[in-house]
Every structure is written in C-alpha cells, then in structure tokens.
C-alpha cells in the first residue's frame, strides 16, 4: 500500500474540445525538464482545505483563462508518480517524493480565442509558452517520462471521451 502522505496533493485536468481533442501546453523554457517531453495537460496543487473539483476549476482558469467548461468525468482514484530527487528538492524542499493527482475531464464549451496562456487569470505566472489540441493517444509520448504512467491511466479512464 502506498503512503499517500508522501505525495503532494494535486489535480490534473483533461480539457476536451468538441472534436474530442485534448488541450496540451508546452512548459515555459525555464520550467522544461526534458527536451522533447515538455508538453502536459494543466495540473496544480490543491490548497489546504480546498475541494479537488474546485482546485481543478481554479487551476484550469489560472493556467489557460478557460472558464467555459462542463464536467464530463472524474477519475475514481488518485494517481501517483514519483519525481527524480533533484526535482523534488527544488520544488518541494524534499517534503514530497512525488504527486498524488485527482483527475477531472471537462468539455471545453468556448472558442479557442478564450484560451490565453500568456496572461493567465488571477495574476498567476504563465506556465506555458505554446498550446495545441492533440489526440488523446499521443499524450504519453509528449510528457516527461516520469509522468507517462499516470497519463496512460488517465487516458484509459477517459478514453471514451476522445476522438
């Protein structure tokens, strides 16, 4: 049994457009960890006392400015991944060995011009320097390798929502 207290509580968001494609953002250059694997779906920490669903809506809005969404599904379990020690020390001062994520799938109900990664909402710092819509099955090959198994589980969970 995994000790979840060693993992930072986090949410992940699969934003699916009407064509069944998924939003992915390219991490800003100074935040990239592995060339060729710098793409990811929106994700972020859950604040103390915050509900995971509320955190997912907040993180999505902070990273993309998107608010025109409807809930499609919630993953039934928390998915975990460990990060290389150098990332854990830099990000969390060694407090966590990785992240535990609750994933949500949302339908994007807006138009692409609503997406603004360069001036995120709530005064948040921009996480991404580019974005695109991608086929769900391509996502695992685009993310940093230590997140790949979580992306495979997310895709298995939400596969019925894609193109």
DSSP file (Angstrom, degrees, kcal/mol; ACC not computed):
  #  RESIDUE AA STRUCTURE BP1 BP2  ACC     N-H-->O    O-->H-N    N-H-->O    O-->H-N    TCO  KAPPA ALPHA  PHI   PSI    X-CA   Y-CA   Z-CA
    1    1 A X              0   0    0      0, 0.0     2,-0.3     0, 0.0     0, 0.0   0.000 360.0 360.0 360.0 134.3    0.0    0.0    0.0
    2    2 A X        -     0   0    0      1,-0.1     2,-1.1     2,-0.0     3,-0.1  -0.590 360.0-128.9 -80.5 136.0    1.3    3.4   -1.0
    3    3 A X    >   -     0   0    0     -2,-0.3     3,-1.7     1,-0.2     4,-0.1  -0.744  22.7-168.9 -83.4  98.2    1.7    6.0    1.8
    4    4 A X  G >  S+     0   0    0     -2,-1.1     3,-1.7     1,-0.3    -1,-0.2   0.650  75.4  77.1 -67.6 -15.5   -0.1    8.9    0.1
    5    5 A X  G 3  S+     0   0    0      1,-0.3    -1,-0.3    -3,-0.1     4,-0.1   0.700  87.3  61.5 -68.1 -16.4    1.1   11.4    2.8
    6    6 A X  G <  S+     0   0    0     -3,-1.7    91,-3.0    90,-0.1    92,-0.7   0.406  94.7  78.2 -87.2   2.5    4.5   11.4    1.0
    7    7 A X  E <  S-a   98   0A   0     -3,-1.7    92,-0.3    89,-0.2     2,-0.3  -0.928  85.7-117.1-117.3 136.1    2.8   12.8   -2.2
    8    8 A X  E     -a   99   0A   0     90,-2.9    92,-2.4    -2,-0.4     2,-0.3  -0.524  35.3-116.2 -68.2 127.7    1.8   16.4   -2.8
    9    9 A X  E     +a  100   0A   0     -2,-0.3    37,-2.0    90,-0.2     2,-0.3  -0.513  52.0 157.0 -69.9 130.7   -2.0   16.7   -3.3
   10   10 A X  E     -aB 101  45A   0     90,-2.2    92,-2.0    35,-0.3     2,-0.3  -0.943  34.2-134.5-150.1 160.4   -2.6   17.9   -6.8
   11   11 A X  E     -aB 102  44A   0     33,-2.9    33,-2.0    -2,-0.3     2,-0.4  -0.896  11.8-156.7-119.0 155.3   -5.3   17.9   -9.6
   12   12 A X  E     -aB 103  43A   0     90,-1.9    92,-2.2    -2,-0.3     2,-0.5  -0.977   8.1-152.3-128.7 146.3   -4.9   17.2  -13.3
   13   13 A X  E     -a  104   0A   0     29,-2.7     2,-0.7    -2,-0.4    29,-0.4  -0.971   9.9-165.0-126.9 123.5   -7.3   18.4  -16.0
   14   14 A X  E     -a  105   0A   0     90,-2.9    92,-2.6    -2,-0.5     2,-0.7  -0.928  15.6-164.1-101.4 109.4   -8.1   16.8  -19.3
   15   15 A X  E     -a  106   0A   0     -2,-0.7     8,-2.4     8,-0.4     2,-0.5  -0.865   7.1-167.1 -97.8 116.1   -9.8   19.6  -21.3
   16   16 A X  E     -aC 107  22A   0     90,-3.1    92,-2.9    -2,-0.7     6,-0.2  -0.893   6.9-147.3-110.8 127.7  -11.5   18.0  -24.3
   17   17 A X    >   -     0   0    0      4,-2.8     3,-2.0    -2,-0.5    92,-0.1  -0.263  38.1 -91.2 -84.3 179.0  -12.9   20.1  -27.2
   18   18 A X  T 3  S+     0   0    0     90,-0.3    -1,-0.1     1,-0.3    91,-0.0   0.734 126.7  57.0 -64.2 -22.5  -16.0   19.3  -29.3
   19   19 A X  T 3  S-     0   0    0      2,-0.1    -1,-0.3     1,-0.0     3,-0.1   0.452 120.3-108.0 -86.7  -0.8  -13.8   17.3  -31.8
   20   20 A X  S <  S+     0   0    0     -3,-2.0   143,-1.8     1,-0.3   116,-0.4   0.607  75.1 136.2  84.7  12.5  -12.6   15.0  -29.0
   21   21 A X        -     0   0    0    141,-0.2    -4,-2.8   114,-0.1     2,-0.4  -0.615  48.7-127.6 -92.6 156.4   -9.1   16.5  -28.9
   22   22 A X  E     -CD  16 134A   0    112,-3.4   112,-2.5    -6,-0.2     2,-0.3  -0.841  14.8-119.4-111.3 138.0   -7.2   17.4  -25.7
   23   23 A X  E     + D   0 133A   0     -8,-2.4     2,-0.4    -2,-0.4    -8,-0.4  -0.554  34.5 177.4 -70.0 131.3   -5.6   20.6  -24.7
   24   24 A X  E     - D   0 132A   0    108,-2.2   108,-2.0    -2,-0.3     2,-0.4  -0.995  12.3-155.5-133.1 144.8   -1.8   20.4  -24.0
   25   25 A X  E     -ED  40 131A   0     15,-3.0    15,-2.1    -2,-0.4     2,-0.6  -0.900  16.6-127.8-116.7 147.1    0.5   23.2  -23.1
   26   26 A X  E     -ED  39 130A   0    104,-2.8   103,-2.4    -2,-0.4   104,-0.7  -0.839  34.4-117.2 -93.0 122.5    4.3   23.4  -23.6
   27   27 A X  E     - D   0 128A   0     11,-3.1   101,-0.3    -2,-0.6     5,-0.1  -0.263  38.7 -94.3 -58.6 141.2    6.0   24.2  -20.4
   28   28 A X    >>  -     0   0    0     99,-2.5     3,-2.3     3,-0.1     4,-0.7  -0.186  39.5-105.9 -57.0 150.9    7.9   27.5  -20.5
   29   29 A X  G >4 S+     0   0    0      1,-0.3     3,-1.1     2,-0.2    -1,-0.1   0.849 119.6  50.7 -50.8 -45.1   11.5   27.2  -21.3
   30   30 A X  G 34 S+     0   0    0      1,-0.2    -1,-0.3     3,-0.0    -2,-0.1   0.633 113.6  47.6 -71.7 -10.9   12.8   27.9  -17.8
   31   31 A X  G <4 S+     0   0    0     -3,-2.3    -1,-0.2    96,-0.1    -2,-0.2   0.410  84.4 115.9-106.8  -0.3   10.4   25.2  -16.5
   32   32 A X    <<  -     0   0    0     -3,-1.1     3,-0.1    -4,-0.7     6,-0.1  -0.456  37.5-178.8 -74.0 141.1   11.2   22.5  -19.0
   33   33 A X        +     0   0    0      1,-0.3     2,-0.4     4,-0.2    -1,-0.1   0.709  68.9  22.6-109.7 -29.4   12.8   19.3  -17.7
   34   34 A X  S >  S-     0   0    0      3,-0.1     3,-2.6   111,-0.0    -1,-0.3  -0.903  78.1-123.2-148.5 112.7   13.3   17.2  -20.7
   35   35 A X  T 3  S+     0   0    0     -2,-0.4     0, 0.0     1,-0.3     0, 0.0  -0.282 101.3  22.2 -55.8 131.4   13.6   18.4  -24.3
   36   36 A X  T 3  S+     0   0    0    106,-0.0    -1,-0.3   108,-0.0     3,-0.1   0.266 118.6  65.7  92.5 -11.4   11.0   16.7  -26.5
   37   37 A X    <   +     0   0    0     -3,-2.6   107,-0.4     1,-0.1    -4,-0.2  -0.160  61.3 115.8-130.9  38.2    8.8   15.9  -23.5
   38   38 A X        +     0   0    0    105,-0.2   -11,-3.1    -5,-0.1     2,-0.3   0.331  49.2  99.6 -95.5   8.4    7.9   19.4  -22.4
   39   39 A X  E     +E   26   0A   0    103,-1.7   105,-0.3   -13,-0.2     2,-0.3  -0.667  42.8 154.4 -95.0 149.1    4.1   19.1  -23.1
   40   40 A X  E     -E   25   0A   0    -15,-2.1   -15,-3.0    -2,-0.3     2,-0.2  -0.984  42.1-105.0-162.3 162.2    1.5   18.4  -20.4
   41   41 A X        -     0   0    0     -2,-0.3   -27,-0.1   -17,-0.2   -17,-0.1  -0.531  60.7 -78.5 -81.1 159.1   -2.1   18.9  -19.5
   42   42 A X        +     0   0    0    -29,-0.4   -29,-2.7   -19,-0.2     2,-0.3  -0.290  64.1 156.6 -59.4 143.9   -3.0   21.5  -16.9
   43   43 A X  E     +B   12   0A   0    -31,-0.2     2,-0.3    16,-0.1   -31,-0.2  -0.973   7.6 156.9-159.2 162.8   -2.3   20.5  -13.3
   44   44 A X  E     -B   11   0A   0    -33,-2.0   -33,-2.9    -2,-0.3    15,-0.1  -0.967  39.4 -66.3 178.7 170.3   -1.6   22.1  -10.0
   45   45 A X  E     -B   10   0A   0     -2,-0.3     2,-0.6   -35,-0.2   -35,-0.3  -0.250  38.1-124.4 -72.2 153.5   -1.6   21.8   -6.3
   46   46 A X        -     0   0    0    -37,-2.0   -37,-0.2     4,-0.0     3,-0.1  -0.874  29.4-128.9 -95.5 124.2   -4.7   21.6   -4.1
   47   47 A X    >   -     0   0    0     -2,-0.6     3,-2.5     1,-0.1     8,-0.1  -0.360  41.0 -79.1 -69.6 152.6   -4.7   24.4   -1.4
   48   48 A X  T 3  S+     0   0    0      1,-0.3    -1,-0.1    -2,-0.0     3,-0.1  -0.296 119.6   8.0 -53.8 129.4   -5.2   23.4    2.2
   49   49 A X  T 3  S+     0   0    0      1,-0.3     2,-0.3    -3,-0.1    -1,-0.3   0.412  98.9 134.3  79.2  -1.9   -9.0   22.8    2.8
   50   50 A X    <   -     0   0    0     -3,-2.5    -1,-0.3     1,-0.1     2,-0.2  -0.619  58.2-121.8 -85.7 138.7   -9.7   23.1   -0.9
   51   51 A X     >  -     0   0    0     -2,-0.3     4,-2.5     1,-0.1     5,-0.2  -0.556  21.0-125.5 -72.2 138.4  -12.0   20.6   -2.6
   52   52 A X  H  > S+     0   0    0      1,-0.2     4,-2.4    -2,-0.2     5,-0.1   0.872 109.8  52.4 -56.6 -39.3  -10.3   18.8   -5.6
   53   53 A X  H  > S+     0   0    0      2,-0.2     4,-2.1     1,-0.2    -1,-0.2   0.928 111.1  46.8 -62.4 -44.6  -13.1   19.8   -8.0
   54   54 A X  H  > S+     0   0    0      1,-0.2     4,-2.5     2,-0.2    -2,-0.2   0.893 111.4  52.2 -62.8 -39.6  -12.7   23.4   -7.0
   55   55 A X  H  X S+     0   0    0     -4,-2.5     4,-3.2     2,-0.2     5,-0.2   0.892 107.5  52.3 -63.8 -39.2   -9.0   23.2   -7.3
   56   56 A X  H  X S+     0   0    0     -4,-2.4     4,-2.4     2,-0.2     5,-0.2   0.931 111.3  45.6 -63.8 -45.5   -9.3   21.7  -10.9
   57   57 A X  H  X S+     0   0    0     -4,-2.1     4,-2.1     2,-0.2    -2,-0.2   0.918 115.9  47.4 -62.2 -43.2  -11.5   24.6  -12.0
   58   58 A X  H  X S+     0   0    0     -4,-2.5     4,-3.0     2,-0.2    -2,-0.2   0.948 112.7  47.3 -64.0 -49.9   -9.2   27.1  -10.4
   59   59 A X  H  X S+     0   0    0     -4,-3.2     4,-2.3     1,-0.2     5,-0.2   0.912 111.7  50.7 -60.6 -43.5   -6.0   25.6  -11.8
   60   60 A X  H  X S+     0   0    0     -4,-2.4     4,-2.0    -5,-0.2     6,-0.7   0.930 113.8  45.0 -59.6 -44.9   -7.5   25.4  -15.3
   61   61 A X  H  X S+     0   0    0     -4,-2.1     4,-2.1    -5,-0.2    60,-1.1   0.915 112.9  50.6 -66.2 -42.5   -8.6   29.0  -15.2
   62   62 A X  H  < S+     0   0    0     -4,-3.0    -1,-0.2     1,-0.2    -2,-0.2   0.863 118.3  37.7 -63.0 -36.4   -5.2   30.2  -13.7
   63   63 A X  H  < S+     0   0    0     -4,-2.3    65,-0.3    -5,-0.2    64,-0.3   0.734 137.0  12.5 -89.6 -23.4   -3.2   28.4  -16.4
   64   64 A X  H  < S-     0   0    0     -4,-2.0    52,-3.0    -5,-0.2    -3,-0.2   0.542  86.6-123.4-130.7 -12.7   -5.4   28.9  -19.5
   65   65 A X     <  +     0   0    0     -4,-2.1     2,-0.3    -5,-0.5    -4,-0.2   0.457  62.8 146.5  71.9   3.8   -8.1   31.6  -18.7
   66   66 A X        +     0   0    0     -6,-0.7    -1,-0.3     1,-0.2    -2,-0.2  -0.541  13.2 148.4 -76.6 130.4  -10.7   29.0  -19.6
   67   67 A X        +     0   0    0     -2,-0.3     2,-1.7    -3,-0.1    -1,-0.2   0.405  46.4  96.3-132.9  -9.7  -13.9   29.1  -17.7
   68   68 A X        +     0   0    0     43,-0.1    41,-3.3     2,-0.0    42,-0.8  -0.599  63.5 124.4 -84.9  80.8  -16.4   27.8  -20.4
   69   69 A X  E     -F  108   0A   0     -2,-1.7     2,-0.3    39,-0.2    39,-0.2  -0.910  46.1-157.4-137.8 160.0  -16.4   24.2  -19.3
   70   70 A X  E     -F  107   0A   0     37,-1.4    37,-3.0    -2,-0.3     2,-0.3  -0.992  34.8-105.9-136.2 145.2  -18.7   21.4  -18.2
   71   71 A X  E     +F  106   0A   0     -2,-0.3    35,-0.2    35,-0.2     3,-0.1  -0.508  36.1 171.5 -71.8 129.4  -17.7   18.4  -16.2
   72   72 A X  E     -     0   0A   0     33,-3.1     2,-0.3     1,-0.4    34,-0.2   0.775  61.8 -23.8-100.8 -43.2  -17.5   15.1  -18.2
   73   73 A X  E     -F  105   0A   0     32,-1.6    32,-2.9     2,-0.0     2,-0.4  -0.990  45.3-138.5-166.3 159.2  -16.0   12.8  -15.7
   74   74 A X  E     -F  104   0A   0     -2,-0.3    30,-0.2    30,-0.2     2,-0.1  -0.996  34.3-113.6-125.4 133.3  -13.9   12.4  -12.5
   75   75 A X  E     -     0   0A   0     28,-2.8    79,-0.0    -2,-0.4     4,-0.0  -0.407  21.4-136.1 -62.7 140.2  -11.3    9.7  -12.2
   76   76 A X  E    S+     0   0A   0     -2,-0.1     2,-0.3    26,-0.1    -1,-0.1   0.722  80.2  38.4 -73.3 -20.0  -12.3    7.2   -9.5
   77   77 A X  E    S-     0   0A   0     26,-0.0    26,-0.5    24,-0.0     2,-0.4  -0.772  84.3-104.6-126.5 167.3   -8.9    7.0   -7.9
   78   78 A X  E     -F  102   0A   0     -2,-0.3     2,-0.4    24,-0.1    24,-0.2  -0.801  35.3-149.0 -86.8 135.0   -5.9    9.1   -7.0
   79   79 A X  E     -F  101   0A   0     22,-2.8    22,-3.5    -2,-0.4     2,-0.3  -0.898  14.3-160.3-107.7 137.5   -3.0    8.5   -9.4
   80   80 A X  E     +F  100   0A   0     -2,-0.4     2,-0.3    20,-0.2    20,-0.2  -0.848  14.8 176.1-119.4 152.5    0.6    8.9   -8.1
   81   81 A X  E     -F   99   0A   0     18,-1.9    18,-2.0    -2,-0.3     2,-0.3  -0.984  22.1-134.1-146.9 150.4    4.0    9.4   -9.6
   82   82 A X  E     -F   98   0A   0     -2,-0.3     2,-0.3    16,-0.2    16,-0.3  -0.771  18.4-144.2-100.2 148.7    7.4    9.9   -8.1
   83   83 A X        -     0   0    0     14,-2.3     5,-0.1    -2,-0.3    -2,-0.0  -0.809  31.6 -89.5-109.4 152.6    9.8   12.6   -9.4
   84   84 A X    >>  -     0   0    0     -2,-0.3     4,-1.9     1,-0.1     3,-1.3  -0.289  44.4-111.3 -55.7 146.2   13.6   12.4   -9.6
   85   85 A X  H 3> S+     0   0    0      1,-0.3     4,-2.6     2,-0.2     5,-0.2   0.820 115.2  59.0 -53.7 -37.3   15.2   13.6   -6.4
   86   86 A X  H 3> S+     0   0    0      1,-0.2     4,-1.5     2,-0.2    -1,-0.3   0.846 108.3  45.9 -64.9 -31.8   16.6   16.8   -7.9
   87   87 A X  H <> S+     0   0    0     -3,-1.3     4,-2.8     2,-0.2     5,-0.3   0.903 112.0  50.7 -74.0 -41.9   13.1   17.9   -8.9
   88   88 A X  H  X S+     0   0    0     -4,-1.9     4,-2.4     1,-0.2     6,-1.6   0.900 111.7  47.6 -63.3 -41.3   11.6   17.1   -5.5
   89   89 A X  H  X S+     0   0    0     -4,-2.6     4,-1.0     4,-0.3    -1,-0.2   0.908 116.2  43.9 -66.2 -41.6   14.4   19.0   -3.7
   90   90 A X  H  < S+     0   0    0     -4,-1.5    -2,-0.2    -5,-0.2    -1,-0.2   0.885 123.8  34.2 -71.0 -39.2   14.0   22.0   -6.0
   91   91 A X  H  < S+     0   0    0     -4,-2.8    -3,-0.2     1,-0.1    -2,-0.2   0.896 136.7  13.5 -85.5 -42.1   10.2   22.1   -6.0
   92   92 A X  H >< S-     0   0    0     -4,-2.4     3,-2.3    -5,-0.3    -3,-0.2   0.177  94.8-114.2-126.9  16.1    9.2   20.9   -2.5
   93   93 A X  T 3< S-     0   0    0     -4,-1.0    -4,-0.3     1,-0.3    -3,-0.1   0.813  76.8 -60.2  52.5  33.7   12.4   21.1   -0.4
   94   94 A X  T 3  S+     0   0    0     -6,-1.6    -1,-0.3     2,-0.2    -5,-0.2   0.500 109.1 121.8  77.8   3.9   12.3   17.3   -0.1
   95   95 A X  S <  S+     0   0    0     -3,-2.3     2,-0.3    -7,-0.3    -2,-0.1   0.841  74.8  33.8 -68.5 -33.4    8.9   17.3    1.6
   96   96 A X        -     0   0    0     -8,-0.3   -89,-0.2    -4,-0.1    -2,-0.2  -0.890  59.6-152.5-123.8 152.7    7.3   15.1   -1.0
   97   97 A X  S    S-     0   0    0    -91,-3.0   -14,-2.3    -2,-0.3     2,-0.3   0.525  78.7 -40.9 -95.9  -9.0    8.6   12.3   -3.2
   98   98 A X  E    S-aF   7  82A   0    -92,-0.7   -90,-2.9   -16,-0.3     2,-0.4  -0.929  74.1 -66.1 177.2-155.6    6.0   13.0   -5.9
   99   99 A X  E     -aF   8  81A   0    -18,-2.0   -18,-1.9   -92,-0.3     2,-0.5  -0.947  19.2-151.8-127.2 146.4    2.4   13.9   -6.5
  100  100 A X  E     -aF   9  80A   0    -92,-2.4   -90,-2.2    -2,-0.4     2,-0.4  -0.983  28.9-162.8-110.4 128.1   -0.9   12.3   -6.0
  101  101 A X  E     -aF  10  79A   0    -22,-3.5   -22,-2.8    -2,-0.5     2,-0.6  -0.919  22.5-156.4-121.6 136.6   -3.4   13.6   -8.5
  102  102 A X  E     -aF  11  78A   0    -92,-2.0   -90,-1.9    -2,-0.4     2,-0.3  -0.955  28.9-148.5-102.7 122.0   -7.2   13.6   -8.8
  103  103 A X  E     -a   12   0A   0     -2,-0.6   -28,-2.8   -26,-0.5     2,-0.4  -0.735  15.9-173.3-101.8 141.5   -8.0   13.9  -12.5
  104  104 A X  E     -aF  13  74A   0    -92,-2.2   -90,-2.9    -2,-0.3     2,-0.5  -0.977  13.6-147.3-128.5 142.2  -11.1   15.6  -14.0
  105  105 A X  E     -aF  14  73A   0    -32,-2.9   -33,-3.1    -2,-0.4   -32,-1.6  -0.952  20.1-175.6-109.6 128.9  -12.2   15.7  -17.6
  106  106 A X  E     -aF  15  71A   0    -92,-2.6   -90,-3.1    -2,-0.5     2,-0.5  -0.935  24.1-128.7-121.7 145.4  -14.0   18.8  -18.8
  107  107 A X  E     -aF  16  70A   0    -37,-3.0   -37,-1.4    -2,-0.4     2,-0.7  -0.819  25.1-130.0 -87.5 129.9  -15.6   19.6  -22.1
  108  108 A X  E     + F   0  69A   0    -92,-2.9   -90,-0.3    -2,-0.5   -39,-0.2  -0.744  28.9 177.6 -80.6 115.3  -14.4   23.0  -23.5
  109  109 A X        +     0   0    0    -41,-3.3   -40,-0.2    -2,-0.7    -1,-0.1   0.468  53.8  73.9 -98.1  -4.7  -17.6   24.8  -24.4
  110  110 A X  S    S-     0   0    0    -42,-0.8     2,-0.3     1,-0.1    -2,-0.0   0.012  86.3 -89.4 -94.1-160.9  -15.9   28.1  -25.5
  111  111 A X    >   -     0   0    0      1,-0.1     3,-2.5    -2,-0.0     4,-0.4  -0.819  39.0-106.7-112.2 156.1  -14.0   29.2  -28.6
  112  112 A X  G >  S+     0   0    0     -2,-0.3     3,-1.6     1,-0.3    -1,-0.1   0.777 114.3  69.1 -55.8 -29.3  -10.2   28.9  -28.9
  113  113 A X  G 3  S+     0   0    0      1,-0.3    -1,-0.3     3,-0.0    -3,-0.0   0.675  86.8  68.8 -66.4 -14.8   -9.8   32.7  -28.5
  114  114 A X  G <  S+     0   0    0     -3,-2.5     2,-0.5   -46,-0.0    -1,-0.3   0.790  80.9  90.7 -69.4 -27.3  -10.8   32.2  -24.9
  115  115 A X    <   +     0   0    0     -3,-1.6     2,-0.4    -4,-0.4   -50,-0.2  -0.581  50.9 167.9 -75.6 121.6   -7.6   30.4  -24.2
  116  116 A X        +     0   0    0    -52,-3.0     3,-0.1    -2,-0.5     5,-0.1  -0.830  11.2 166.5-138.5  96.7   -4.9   32.8  -23.2
  117  117 A X  S    S+     0   0    0     -2,-0.4     3,-0.5     1,-0.2    11,-0.4   0.649  74.5  62.2 -84.7 -15.8   -1.7   31.2  -21.8
  118  118 A X  S    S+     0   0    0      1,-0.3     8,-0.2   -54,-0.1     2,-0.2   0.759 114.5  29.9 -84.2 -24.0    0.4   34.3  -21.9
  119  119 A X  S    S-     0   0    0     -3,-0.1    -1,-0.3   -55,-0.1     4,-0.1  -0.614  86.9-165.7-131.9  73.0   -1.8   36.3  -19.5
  120  120 A X    >   -     0   0    0     -3,-0.5     3,-0.7     4,-0.3   -58,-0.2  -0.093  25.4 -96.1 -61.1 159.5   -3.3   33.8  -17.1
  121  121 A X  G >  S+     0   0    0    -60,-1.1     3,-2.0     1,-0.2    -1,-0.1  -0.184 100.1  27.7 -70.4 163.9   -6.2   34.6  -14.8
  122  122 A X  G 3  S-     0   0    0      1,-0.3    -1,-0.2   -57,-0.1    -2,-0.1   0.675 125.8 -73.6  60.6  20.7   -5.9   35.7  -11.2
  123  123 A X  G <  S+     0   0    0     -3,-0.7    -1,-0.3     1,-0.2    -2,-0.2   0.682  85.8 160.6  69.5  16.7   -2.4   37.1  -11.7
  124  124 A X    <   -     0   0    0     -3,-2.0    -4,-0.3     1,-0.1     2,-0.3  -0.291  46.1-103.0 -68.3 155.8   -0.9   33.7  -12.0
  125  125 A X        -     0   0    0      1,-0.1     2,-0.2    -6,-0.1    -1,-0.1  -0.600  43.5 -99.9 -77.8 140.2    2.5   33.2  -13.6
  126  126 A X        -     0   0    0     -2,-0.3    -1,-0.1    -8,-0.2    -8,-0.1  -0.414  35.4-175.4 -63.0 129.3    2.4   31.7  -17.1
  127  127 A X        +     0   0    0    -64,-0.3   -99,-2.5   -10,-0.2     2,-0.3   0.742  65.6  47.2 -92.4 -30.5    3.1   28.0  -17.1
  128  128 A X  E     -D   27   0A   0    -11,-0.4  -101,-0.2   -65,-0.3     3,-0.1  -0.805  48.4-169.2-119.1 152.1    3.1   27.5  -20.9
  129  129 A X  E    S+     0   0A   0   -103,-2.4     2,-0.3    -2,-0.3  -102,-0.1   0.401  82.6  15.6-115.0  -2.2    4.6   29.3  -23.9
  130  130 A X  E     -D   26   0A   0   -104,-0.7  -104,-2.8   -13,-0.1     2,-0.3  -0.972  63.8-171.5-158.9 159.9    2.6   27.4  -26.5
  131  131 A X  E     +D   25   0A   0     -2,-0.3     2,-0.3  -106,-0.2  -106,-0.2  -0.978   6.7 168.2-151.3 163.2   -0.5   25.2  -26.7
  132  132 A X  E     -D   24   0A   0   -108,-2.0  -108,-2.2    -2,-0.3     2,-0.4  -0.974  38.2 -99.9-163.3 168.2   -2.4   23.0  -29.1
  133  133 A X  E     -D   23   0A   0     -2,-0.3     2,-0.3  -110,-0.2  -110,-0.2  -0.841  45.8-178.2 -94.6 136.4   -5.2   20.4  -29.4
  134  134 A X  E     -D   22   0A   0   -112,-2.5  -112,-3.4    -2,-0.4     2,-0.2  -0.948  33.2 -97.7-137.7 153.7   -3.9   16.8  -29.6
  135  135 A X    >>  -     0   0    0     -2,-0.3     3,-1.5  -114,-0.2     4,-0.6  -0.501  36.7-124.8 -68.9 138.8   -5.2   13.3  -30.0
  136  136 A X  G >4 S+     0   0    0   -116,-0.4     3,-1.5     1,-0.3     4,-0.4   0.875 106.1  57.8 -55.0 -44.6   -5.5   11.6  -26.6
  137  137 A X  G 34 S+     0   0    0      1,-0.3    -1,-0.3     2,-0.1     4,-0.2   0.681 100.8  58.8 -66.9 -16.3   -3.4    8.6  -27.5
  138  138 A X  G X> S+     0   0    0     -3,-1.5     3,-0.8     1,-0.2     4,-0.6   0.654  82.8  86.9 -82.6 -16.6   -0.4   10.8  -28.4
  139  139 A X  H XX S+     0   0    0     -3,-1.5     3,-1.8    -4,-0.6     4,-0.9   0.870  77.9  58.6 -58.4 -45.3   -0.1   12.4  -25.0
  140  140 A X  H 34 S+     0   0    0     -4,-0.4     3,-0.5     1,-0.3    -1,-0.2   0.844 104.4  52.1 -58.1 -32.5    2.1    9.8  -23.2
  141  141 A X  H <4 S+     0   0    0     -3,-0.8    -1,-0.3    -4,-0.2    -2,-0.2   0.639 108.6  52.5 -77.0 -11.4    4.9   10.2  -25.7
  142  142 A X  H << S+     0   0    0     -3,-1.8  -103,-1.7    -4,-0.6    -1,-0.2   0.607  95.9  79.9 -97.5 -14.9    4.9   14.1  -25.3
  143  143 A X  S  < S-     0   0    0     -4,-0.9  -105,-0.2    -3,-0.5  -103,-0.1  -0.508  96.0 -82.1 -96.0 162.4    5.2   14.2  -21.5
  144  144 A X    >>  -     0   0    0   -107,-0.4     3,-2.4  -105,-0.3     4,-0.6  -0.363  48.5-115.2 -58.3 137.2    8.2   13.9  -19.3
  145  145 A X  G >4 S+     0   0    0      1,-0.3     3,-1.1     2,-0.2     4,-0.4   0.776 110.7  61.2 -53.0 -34.8    8.9   10.2  -18.8
  146  146 A X  G 34 S+     0   0    0      1,-0.3    -1,-0.3     2,-0.1   -64,-0.2   0.664 107.5  46.7 -71.4 -11.1    8.2   10.0  -15.0
  147  147 A X  G <> S+     0   0    0     -3,-2.4     4,-2.1     1,-0.1     3,-0.5   0.500  86.3  95.1 -98.0  -7.4    4.6   11.2  -15.7
  148  148 A X  H <X S+     0   0    0     -3,-1.1     4,-2.3    -4,-0.6     5,-0.2   0.865  79.6  52.4 -56.8 -43.5    4.0    8.7  -18.5
  149  149 A X  H  > S+     0   0    0     -4,-0.4     4,-1.9     1,-0.2    -1,-0.2   0.876 109.6  50.1 -65.2 -35.5    2.3    6.0  -16.4
  150  150 A X  H  > S+     0   0    0     -3,-0.5     4,-2.8     2,-0.2    -1,-0.2   0.926 109.8  51.0 -66.0 -43.1   -0.2    8.5  -15.0
  151  151 A X  H  X S+     0   0    0     -4,-2.1     4,-2.6     1,-0.2    -2,-0.2   0.889 108.2  52.6 -61.9 -37.8   -1.0    9.8  -18.4
  152  152 A X  H  X S+     0   0    0     -4,-2.3     4,-2.1    -5,-0.2    -1,-0.2   0.902 111.3  46.4 -63.9 -39.8   -1.6    6.2  -19.6
  153  153 A X  H  X S+     0   0    0     -4,-1.9     4,-2.2     2,-0.2    -2,-0.2   0.905 111.8  51.0 -67.8 -41.0   -4.0    5.6  -16.7
  154  154 A X  H  X S+     0   0    0     -4,-2.8     4,-2.5     2,-0.2    -2,-0.2   0.924 111.3  48.2 -61.6 -44.4   -5.8    8.9  -17.3
  155  155 A X  H  X S+     0   0    0     -4,-2.6     4,-1.3     1,-0.2    -1,-0.2   0.911 110.4  51.0 -63.9 -42.1   -6.3    8.0  -21.0
  156  156 A X  H  < S+     0   0    0     -4,-2.1     4,-0.2     1,-0.2    -1,-0.2   0.894 113.5  46.5 -60.9 -38.6   -7.6    4.6  -20.1
  157  157 A X  H  < S+     0   0    0     -4,-2.2     3,-0.2     1,-0.2    -2,-0.2   0.895 125.6  28.3 -69.6 -41.4  -10.0    6.2  -17.7
  158  158 A X  H >< S+     0   0    0     -4,-2.5     3,-2.6     1,-0.2     4,-0.4   0.269  82.2 115.4-107.3   9.8  -11.2    8.9  -20.1
  159  159 A X  G >< S+     0   0    0     -4,-1.3     3,-1.7     1,-0.3    -1,-0.2   0.836  70.1  64.2 -50.3 -38.9  -10.7    7.2  -23.4
  160  160 A X  G 3  S+     0   0    0      1,-0.3    -1,-0.3    -3,-0.2    -2,-0.1   0.596  97.6  58.1 -64.1 -10.2  -14.4    7.1  -24.2
  161  161 A X  G <  S+     0   0    0     -3,-2.6    -1,-0.3  -141,-0.0    -2,-0.2   0.576  93.1  85.9 -95.1 -11.8  -14.4   11.0  -24.3
  162  162 A X    <         0   0    0     -3,-1.7  -141,-0.2    -4,-0.4  -142,-0.1  -0.144 360.0 360.0 -90.5-179.5  -11.8   11.4  -27.1
  163  163 A X              0   0    0   -143,-1.8  -142,-0.1    -2,-0.0    -1,-0.1   0.462 360.0 360.0 -75.1 360.0  -11.8   11.5  -30.8
